[in-house]
Amino acid sequence: MYAKQLQYDDLSQMLLEEATKEYDNRLKRYRLSGLPAERELHDDERLELREAMMKGYVEMAELNLQIAEEFSYAEHEAQHVVERLLIGG
């Protein structure tokens, strides 16, 4: 159980870092595009948006992990059925 929690923590941290990088990259591309903007985000608004995105990615990571664990059995069973059909047994 501890190893699974450790993996989840590592995965959460990795997703958090990826979300942060993606946000930063999109912001840079937007600024470099030269497109007129209705308004620029202020630093505090950017930080709020960034924190909300990070929180959402972490929350979804937990949900996605639960879904993956629940459907792991179904995937294993499907593979077993296909193998039986191929072997003919």
Buried (B, 14 or more C-beta within 10 A) or exposed (E): EEEEEEEEEEBBEEBBEEBBEEBEEEBEEEEEEEEEEEEEEEEEEEEEEBEEBBEEBBEEBEEEBEEEEEEEEEEEEEEEEEEEEEEEE
